[in-house]
Amino acid sequence: MVAIIHVIDPYDRHQGVLVPFLTPRVLKTATERLTESDPAHFTRFVFSRVFNRDPALRLTAFVEGDALVGHAIASIEYDGVKPWVYISQLTLDPINVGDARDRYINEIDSWAASLQVPTMLLVSPRKDEALAKKHGFTVARVILTRPVGATGSREVA
């Protein structure tokens, strides 16, 4: 079976039923991967943009049969000079979803190109050389985090 990609419109009678299932997924991913921010606030911010039909944000669901098997969040960001696409979450369940990830990245690439956005930034929880090579990504930076006031190595209990 092939996962179907849906850009979520919460007011659509078919896609809207996915919102209650997407919300905990977005929150869980934010809790696991966005340790520098408040996951609940991030989730509320994303869904406020979704419900306001913000054209610069795409919440995407991956559906296989009757099962929600993944989600993604992409947004157009802008610093006042140059826009970029930021894929902050791309999470697929650990089952065979075929080429869903590849199709999603290609879809976001087309969306960005239609808006004349020149750069795509994908945040990944791991270094994925196969993904980078297949889609032309390069590692631009590594993000290191620690609590403020922490020094030296952390002791493991």
C-alpha positions as CSV (number, residue, x, y, z in Angstrom):
1,M,0.0,0.0,0.0
2,V,1.1,3.6,-0.7
3,A,0.8,6.4,1.9
4,I,-1.3,9.2,0.6
5,I,-0.2,12.8,1.3
6,H,-2.8,15.3,2.4
7,V,-2.1,19.0,3.0
8,I,-4.6,19.6,5.8
9,D,-7.5,22.0,5.5
10,P,-9.2,21.7,8.9
11,Y,-12.5,22.9,7.4
12,D,-12.6,20.1,4.8
13,R,-15.0,17.4,5.9
14,H,-12.5,14.6,5.1
15,Q,-9.2,16.2,6.1
16,G,-10.6,17.9,9.2
17,V,-11.3,14.6,10.9
18,L,-7.5,14.1,11.0
19,V,-6.8,17.2,13.1
20,P,-7.5,15.5,16.5
21,F,-5.1,12.7,15.6
22,L,-2.4,15.1,14.2
23,T,-2.4,17.3,17.3
24,P,-0.9,14.7,19.7
25,R,1.6,13.7,17.0
26,V,2.8,17.3,16.5
27,L,3.0,17.8,20.3
28,K,5.0,14.5,20.8
29,T,7.5,15.4,18.1
30,A,7.9,18.9,19.5
31,T,8.5,17.4,23.0
32,E,11.1,15.0,21.7
33,R,12.9,17.3,19.2
34,L,12.3,21.0,20.2
35,T,13.7,20.9,23.7
36,E,14.6,24.6,23.5
37,S,11.0,25.7,23.2
38,D,7.7,25.0,24.8
39,P,6.1,22.1,22.9
40,A,2.5,23.0,23.8
41,H,3.0,26.6,22.7
42,F,4.6,25.4,19.4
43,T,1.7,23.0,18.8
44,R,-0.9,25.7,19.5
45,F,1.0,28.1,17.2
46,V,1.0,25.6,14.4
47,F,-2.7,24.8,14.7
48,S,-3.7,28.5,15.0
49,R,-1.9,29.0,11.6
50,V,-3.6,25.9,10.2
51,F,-7.1,27.0,11.3
52,N,-6.4,30.5,10.0
53,R,-5.5,29.0,6.6
54,D,-2.0,30.6,6.7
55,P,-0.7,30.2,3.1
56,A,2.8,30.1,4.4
57,L,2.3,27.0,6.5
58,R,1.6,23.4,5.4
59,L,0.5,20.7,7.8
60,T,0.6,17.4,6.0
61,A,-0.8,14.1,7.0
62,F,0.4,10.7,5.6
63,V,-2.4,8.3,5.5
64,E,-2.2,4.6,4.5
65,G,-5.6,2.9,4.3
66,D,-7.4,4.1,7.4
67,A,-4.2,4.7,9.4
68,L,-2.4,8.0,10.0
69,V,1.2,7.0,9.5
70,G,3.0,10.3,9.6
71,H,2.9,14.0,9.5
72,A,5.0,17.0,8.4
73,I,5.1,20.7,9.0
74,A,6.6,23.1,6.5
75,S,6.5,26.9,6.6
76,I,7.8,29.8,4.6
77,E,10.1,31.9,6.8
78,Y,11.3,35.3,6.0
79,D,14.0,37.6,7.5
80,G,12.9,40.7,5.7
81,V,15.3,40.1,2.8
82,K,15.3,36.4,1.8
83,P,12.6,33.7,2.2
84,W,13.3,30.0,2.9
85,V,11.2,26.8,3.4
86,Y,11.6,25.4,6.9
87,I,10.5,21.7,7.4
88,S,10.4,21.6,11.2
89,Q,8.8,18.2,11.5
90,L,8.9,15.2,9.1
91,T,7.9,12.1,11.0
92,L,6.8,8.8,9.6
93,D,5.9,5.7,11.6
94,P,8.5,2.9,11.5
95,I,6.6,0.9,9.0
96,N,7.0,0.7,5.2
97,V,5.5,3.9,3.9
98,G,7.1,3.5,0.5
99,D,8.3,6.6,-1.1
100,A,6.1,9.0,0.9
101,R,9.0,11.0,2.3
102,D,10.5,11.4,-1.1
103,R,7.2,12.5,-2.6
104,Y,6.6,14.9,0.2
105,I,10.0,16.6,-0.2
106,N,9.4,16.9,-4.0
107,E,5.9,18.4,-3.3
108,I,7.4,21.0,-0.9
109,D,10.1,21.7,-3.4
110,S,7.4,22.4,-6.1
111,W,5.4,24.6,-3.6
112,A,8.5,26.6,-2.7
113,A,9.5,27.0,-6.4
114,S,6.0,28.3,-7.2
115,L,6.5,31.0,-4.6
116,Q,10.1,31.7,-5.8
117,V,11.5,30.6,-2.5
118,P,15.2,29.6,-3.1
119,T,16.2,27.5,-0.1
120,M,14.9,24.6,1.8
121,L,15.9,23.8,5.4
122,L,15.1,20.4,6.8
123,V,15.5,19.7,10.5
124,S,16.2,16.0,11.2
125,P,16.8,14.2,14.5
126,R,19.7,12.3,12.9
127,K,22.3,12.6,10.2
128,D,20.7,11.0,7.2
129,E,23.3,10.8,4.4
130,A,21.0,8.9,2.0
131,L,18.3,11.5,2.3
132,A,20.8,14.3,1.9
133,K,22.3,12.7,-1.2
134,K,19.0,11.8,-2.8
135,H,17.5,15.2,-2.4
136,G,20.6,17.4,-2.7
137,F,20.7,18.5,0.9
138,T,24.0,19.4,2.6
139,V,24.7,19.6,6.3
140,A,24.9,23.4,6.9
141,R,25.3,23.3,10.7
142,V,24.9,21.2,13.8
143,I,22.8,22.4,16.7
144,L,24.2,21.8,20.2
145,T,22.0,22.4,23.2
146,R,22.5,22.5,27.0
147,P,20.9,24.0,30.0
148,V,22.0,27.5,30.9
149,G,24.5,27.4,33.7
150,A,25.7,23.9,32.9
151,T,29.4,23.5,32.6
152,G,31.7,20.6,31.7
153,S,30.5,17.1,31.3
154,R,27.2,16.0,32.7
155,E,27.4,13.2,35.3
156,V,25.3,10.1,34.6
157,A,23.6,8.7,37.7
